[in-house]
């Protein structure tokens, strides 16, 4: 498992599975169901997930498991809101603490600017 605080450029399907608690066959299935999830493949055909791909996986996981969307419903939510601007409370809980702190600081800056 990656060392906390160190970010990698690419993650293997095994590493993404460890980060999210998902099995590789679930990740491969989600690739077929969600066009937003498209990890690169190297010459050997191994998937190379970027940070953005991992965030998409976490968002799909939150929509399916926490917010109880069907696959079709989650696909529609991702189509309508590809950047995740409208996150449900369960999806917010899945965000790393640092990201929430950055969001809070940004919102405080906006409030001061008003």
N, C-alpha and C positions, 0 to 999 in steps of 0.2 A: 504494500500500500504506500502511496506517495507520502513523503514527509510533509507535515503541516507547514504552511507558509511558502513552500516551494511550488511554483507553478510550472507545468510542463507545456510544451507546444502541442504534443499529441499524446493521447491515451489509447491503450489497447482496449479491446472489448472486455477483457478480463478486468482491467483496472476500472473501467466505467461500471462494470457490474459490482465491483467491490465498493465503489463510491456511492452507488445508488441502492444497493441491495437487490439488484435485478439479475436474473440469469441471462447468459448470452443469447439463448434462443428467443427470449422476450425482446431483447434489443434488436435482433435481426428481424423479427416479426414487425416491430414498430417501424422499422425502415420501410417496409412494404406498405404500411398503412398511413404514414405521415410524410408527405413530401418535404416538410421542413427539416426532417432528420435525414441527412445525407453525408455520413462520414466518408472521407477520402479512403481510397484503397491503395496500398503500395503495390509494387511489382509482383509480390508474392500473393496478393489478393487479401492481405490482412487489413482490417479496418483500422483507421487512424482517426480517432475522435478529437476534435478541437474543444477548447473551453466552451465555445458557442454551442457545439453539438451536445456537450454535457448539460448545459443549461436547458436546451430543448428537451432532453431526456427527463430532467427534473421537472420541467413544466408539464410534460405529458403525464408523468407519474402523479403529480399533484392533481391534475384534472381527473384522471381515471380513478385513483384510489381515494383521495381525500374529498374531492368535490363530487364524486360519484357520477361523472359523465360516462356515456358509452363511447366507444371508439369513434363512431360517427359524430357524436356531439363534441368530443374533444377536438376532432379535426376541424369542425366548423368554428369553434372558439379560436383555434390557432390561425385559421384562414382570415377571420375577422380582425384579430388582434395579434399580428405576428411578433410584435416587440414585447408583448406581455405588459402593456401599459395598464390594463385592467386586471390586476391579480386578485383572485379571491383570497379571503383570509387564510385558508388552508395552504394556498400556494405561497403566501407571504411567509408562513412558518417554515417552508422548505428553503427559503433563501438563507445564505450564510449571514451571520451576525454582522460582519464587516460591510456587506452590501446594504443591510438595513441601516447601519450607522451612517453610511454615505448618503443614503436617501434622506435620512432625518436631517443631516447637515444641509443638504440641498434645499429641503423644504423650509428650514429655518432661514436660510439666505433669501429665499423668495419672500417669506413673510416680512423680513426686515426691509426688503425693497419696496413693499407696498405702502 
